[in-house]
Amino acid sequence: MDKVSNTAEEIFKENKSSILWLGGDLNLPDIDWTSNSVSGNKYSTQINNRFVDMVNNCCLDQVVTFPTRGSATLDIFLTNRPSLVNRCEPIPGIGDHDIVFIDSNTIAMHPKPTQRKIYIWKRADIEKMKSEALELSKIFHGLYNAQSSISEMWEFIKSGLKNIQDKNVPSKMSSTRFHQPWINGTIKRIKRRKKKAFKKARTTKSTKDLKRYKTIKKSSQKECKKAYSTYIRDIISPEQKSSPKKFWSFIKNKRCENGGVAPLRNTDGLTYSDNKMKANILNNQFSSVFNSNEDKTTIKKMKTNPYPHMENITIWENGIHKLLSNLNIHKASGPDEISTRLLKSIAPEISPILTTFFQASVDQGTLPSDWKNANPVTSTVREHKERFLVPFARTQVYRYSFSQIPSESGMDCHNT
């Protein structure tokens, strides 16, 4: 046992960043794998403790959680990357042991970046956007008023702003390839030179060309290390006051385990890996514990509201202009794909439109159907090695701005 344990520890010490698998018929029934402790006395305590110490020193997890012979777990499959194991189950064996069936990935699966539309705002025609927004405002007030349909007004506003954005802001589609964030244009040019020099040296087999290739290769490695060090220093600098999103994104990319939520099995017996389907599966599971057939007559009536009624909310154009001017241009747009930078750039021109629209929504007590929908976004929260799916809603910027109005109006009413 000492020889096996020492060999495993040496392998782990020399290959800390690699995936380690250790499996087979261990035949140590005294080890309780749920707590990594020795609970029996069939074999000497020294043998059991030595193997348990090796497992802890190498940061290994026992994947086999079921008995493989009688009531004892004699077969093991230890790994330092348990999240890569997709399935572990027993199947009938030839002898007195069950066979342990393991389905595991050899590398962590990195999700492919989603292709999205990127607007190039440094080449946008701001003046033309403002003039078109003024024209849009005139047409809007000629067609609609505070008694018009909320859905029709919203569709007019959304399509008009989307048209202004698409016409006056150049765009491009993002790449679906994974790129290291510290690779800049200088490094790309050097790498292209290195590739050409390598092809030339391999073709001519000249000592001069080979020496030139090695020189460019050395320069490329030096520039890569310099750019990497600069990138790391910038994202962990104590003076950095920007969002720490880049830092946590870098930490996430350094992981050697699968991220996200594992595929979930639906009631139809099929397994789904799509984020939306996983959110729906968990939503159906959680909602199934509530009683939908409860007799409404047994529900206790709510007490009378002790607070006075709030006066009617009046929305002012200056307030809408202030909300739009304070938007963070670095925030992502909602499902309507209208950028916050556009709303902030043409805030004076579209404030009258949104003032009329918001006032009509408050007076009529209705919201556009788009505002009741949101894009489901999944996030993984680890707690006691369990994984949960947390649904978030990415909604429109207008909806956020509109939600600030009752709060500010309530504060004004309280102050008076």
N, C-alpha and C positions, 0 to 999 in steps of 0.2 A: 504493500500500500504506500509506503514511503517513496518507492521508486516512481510509481504512477503519479503521486501528488507532486513530487519534485519536478518531474518532467512537465506536467501541466503548468506549474508555476513559472518555469523557465520559458515555456512557449508564450505564456501570457505576458511576461515581462518584456520579451523581445518584440512582441506584436500587439501592443496595447490598442492600436487603432484598427485592428483586424477583427473579423468575426471568428469567434472560437466555438467549436462544437465538441462535446465530449459525450459519447453515448455507448450503451451496451448493457450487458447483464452484470450489474454491480454485485448483487447478492448480499446486500447489507440491509436486512429487514429492520434493524434496530433504529435506523434514522427516520425521524419524523420530518418529512420534507415541507410540511406546512409551516413549521417553525425553525427548520434547520437545526434541530437538536436531537440528542440521543435519548430514546425512551425505552429501549429494551436491553437485554443482556445476553443475547445469543452469541455475539462475538465480543471480543475484548473492547473495553472503552477506549483504549489507545488507538485502535484501528479506526473506529468510528469517528472519534474526535479529530484524528489527523485528516480524514477525508472532508469532514465538515469545515475544518479550518482552511483547507485548500479551496473549497467552493467559495467561502467568504473572501479569501485573499484575492481570488481571480474575478470576483464580482459576477459569479455565475448564478443563473436561475434554473431550477428544475422545472421542466415543461410538463413532464409526465405526472399528472395529479390523480391517477386512478391505479388501483391494484393490478398487477400483471401476473401474479401467481397466488391464488387463494385470496387472502385479505392483505397481502404484503405487496409493496411496490419495490420490486427487485430490479427492474430495468430503469435506466435513467437516460435522459437527454438534456444535458446541461449546455447553456449558451449564455453569452454576454449580451445578446441582442434578442430578447424574447419577443419584441414587437414584430420581428420579421417572420415569426412562426405563424402561418395561416391556420394550420389545423394539426391537432394531435389527438389521436383516438386509437383504441385497441381493435385489433382484428384477430380472428381465430388463428392460433398457432399450430404447429405440427406436434410439438411436445407438450409439456405441462405449463409452458409460459405462453401468455398472449403476445402477439406481435404488436409492437408500437409503430403506428403509421404516422409519419411526420411529413407535413407539407410546409416548406419554408422558402423564403426568398434569400438569395445570397447577397443582395445589395438593397439598400433602402430605395424605395421608388420615389423619385422626385416628380411632383406634378408638372405637367407641361404648361408653360405660361399661356394664359388666355389672350387671344388676339383682340385688341381693342383699338378704337379710333382715337388718335391723338391730334389735338388742334395746336397749330403752330401760331401762338398768339403774338410773337414778335414780328410777324409779317401780316398781322390783321389790319384792316382798314377801319380804324376807330371812327373817323369822321363820317364815313359812309354809313356805318352802323347806327350812329346817332341820328342821322337824317332819315334813315329808313324806320327807325323806332318812332320818330316824331310823326311820320306818315301813318304808321300803324296805329298810333294813339288817336289820330284824327278819324280814321276809318272805324275804330272801335267805338268811339263815343257817338258816331253817327248811326251805328247799328244797335247798340245795347245801352241799357240803363239799369238802375238798381232793381227793377222788376223783371229783368230778362232771365232766361234759363241759365243756371249756374254751369251746367254741363256744356252748353253751347258757347258761353263766354270763355270757359277754360280751354276748349278745343281751339278757339280762335287765337287765344293768347299763346298757347303752346306751339301751334303750327307756325304762327307769325314769328316768334322768337327763334324757333328752330331754323326757319328759312333764312333769317338774318344771319344767324351763326354760320350756317353752311355756305352762304354766298360770299361772306366777307372774311372768313377765317380759313386759311389753307389747312389741310389735314393730311395725315398719313396713317397707315395701319402699323401697329406695333409688331415686332417679331415674335414668333412662337419659340425661338431658340433661347436657351439659357445663356446669359452673358454675365461674366464677373463684373461687378460694379466699378472696380478700380482700373479696368482696361480702358484706356483713353485712345485718342486718335494717334498720338505719337507711338504708342506701343503697337498699334495695329500696322502702322507703316513699317516699323522695324521688323515685325513678324513677316510681312509680305516680302521685304528685302531678304530676310533669312531663308524663306522658302525658295525664292528665285536663285539665291546663291547656292543652296543645297542641290537643286536640280542641275545647275550649271557644273558644279564640282563633280557630281556623280556622272555627268555625261562626258566631260573632258578628262576627268581623272588627273587634272593638273595640280601640282603642289601649290601653286600660286592661288588657284581658285579654292582649294581646300583650306588654305590659311585664311583667305578672305571670309569664307563661310564661318570658320571658328571665331573669327573676330566679331562678326555680326551676331553670332549666337551668344557670345559673352556679353555684348552690349545689350541684347534683348533681355537676358536674364537679369542684368543689373537694373534696367529700367523697370522691369516687372516687380522686382523686390522693392525698389524705391516707391513706385506707385502704390503698392500694397501697404507699405509702412505709413505712407502719407494718409491713405484712406482710413486705416485703423486709428491713427493718431487723431484724425479729425472727428471720428464718431464717438471716441471715448474721452475727448478733451473735457476737463471740468468747466471750461469757459463756454462750452457748446450750449446755447440756449434754445436751439430749435427742437423740433419733435424728435424723440428717441426712436422713431420708427426704423430708421436705417440701422441703428445698433441692434435692435431685436431681430430685424430681418437677417442681419449677418450671423447672429447667434443661431437662428433657426436653420440657416443653410449649412452650418457646421455640424449639425446632428448626424448621427450614423444610424438612426432608427426611422421607421416610417412615421410620418406626421399625419394629422387629420384623424378622422373617425373611421373605424373599420367598417367594411360592408355589413349591412343589416338584412336580416331575413324577414320578409313580409308574411302576412297571413296566407298568401297564396303559395307559400313554400319556396318562392324564388328569392335570391339574394340580390340586393341592389347596392351600387356604389355611388349613384348620383346623389349630390347634396340635397336636392329638392325632395327626392324620394325618401332619403333617410330622415329628413325633417318631418315629412308626412307620416312615416312609419312610427316615429317616436310620439308625434302628436296624437295619432290614433290610439297608441298604447296608453298614454297618460289620460286622455279623455275617456277611455273605456272604464275607468274606475269610478266615474261620476254617474249618479243615477239620473237618467233623463226622463224617467216616468214618475217622478215624485209628484204627489198631490199638492198643487199650488195653494190649496186652502190651508195647509198645515204650516206654510211659511209665515213667520212672524212679520207683522207690519212694521215698517220703519217709523220712527218717531218724527214728530213735526220738526222741520228745520228751524233751529233757534236763531239763525242768522238772518238779517234783513236782506231783502231782494236788492240786487245790484241794478243800477240804472242802465238804460240802453247804452250800448257801446257805440261811440262815434269815432270813426277812423279818419285821421287827418293825413293829407298828402305829405306834410313835412315828416311825420312819423314813419311813413313807408319809405321815404327817401333816406332817412337816417338808418333804418334797418338794412336797406340794400347797400348803403355805403359802408356799413360795418361788416359785410360778409367777408369771410376768409376765402381768398381766391384759391387756396391750396386744398380746399375740401373737395371731395369727389361729387360729381353731379348725381342726381337721382335717376330713376327709370326714364325720365323724359329726355335725358342726355343733354340738357341745357346747362352750360357751365356757369359757375358762380362768377367767374371773371366777366362774362357777358353781362350779367345782371348788374354787377358793380360798375361796369364801364358806361352803361346807358341808364343808370339809376334815375337821373333827372327826367329823362324822356319817357320812361315806362312807369314812373310813380303814379301819374294820374290813372293809368289803366288798372293797376293793381289796387289803387284806393277804391275805385268803383267796384271792382270785382270782390274785394274783401268785404266791403260794406254790404253788398248784395248777399254775400254768403252768410254774414251775421244776421241780417234782417230776415232772410228766408229760412235760416236754420238748417241749411244743407251744405254738403261738400261735394266736390267732383268725385266721380267714381274712381279716378286714377289715384286720388289721395287715400283711398281705402285699401289700396294694394301696395305691396312692397316687394322688393327682391329679397328672397331668403338667403342669408349668409350664415355659414356654419363656422363654429369655433370650438376648439378642443380645450377642455378644462380638466387638469389632472388633480385628483384628490384621492389619496389612499390607493393609488395605482388603478383607479377606475376611470372610465372615459364617459363623458356625457356630451350630448349635442346641444349647443346653446344657440337658439335662433335669434338673429338680429334683423332689424328692418332698415333698409336703406331707402329713405323717403326723399321727397322733393324738397328743394331749398325753400320754395314758397310755403310749403306746409310748416316748416320750422319757423319761418318769419311770421306766418299767420298765428302760430301758437304763442308768440311773444306778446301779441296785442292785448288779449284779455288780462294777462298778468300785469302789464303796465297800466292798463285802464283801472284794474283793481287797486293798484298802488295809488293812483291819482285820486280815486274815490275815497280811499282810506285817509289820505293826507288832508283832503278837504273836510 
